[in-house]
Amino acid sequence: MTLWWIGNAIFLLVVIPAVVLCLHQVLKPAKTIQVYAEDITDHGSQFGPHLEALQDLVRTRELVGRVNADLERYIRALDRMPSGERSV
């Protein structure tokens, strides 16, 4: 019977606090993850209207390509001009 009481005391004084400590170490990051997940859920729906502008990126790329070509042509024309005629 004495061993039974010693076993119960060890269980109450060692095992249960160790389990509670381990549980605390697991639950603390889990609660942090839950906060981040809720934040992503709240703000994730706000991306929709901004994604509609992606369709305009193709047109923007075409326009930038045209500007680059025109700019190169302009620079080549300036290089062909004598240095006294440049007004830039």
Secondary structure as GFF3:
##gff-version 3
##sequence-region A 1 88
A	DSSP	alpha_helix	2	10	.	.	.	ID=ss1
A	DSSP	pi_helix	11	15	.	.	.	ID=ss2
A	DSSP	alpha_helix	16	44	.	.	.	ID=ss3
A	DSSP	three_ten_helix	45	47	.	.	.	ID=ss4
A	DSSP	alpha_helix	48	51	.	.	.	ID=ss5
A	DSSP	three_ten_helix	52	55	.	.	.	ID=ss6
A	DSSP	alpha_helix	56	80	.	.	.	ID=ss7
A	DSSP	three_ten_helix	83	85	.	.	.	ID=ss8
###
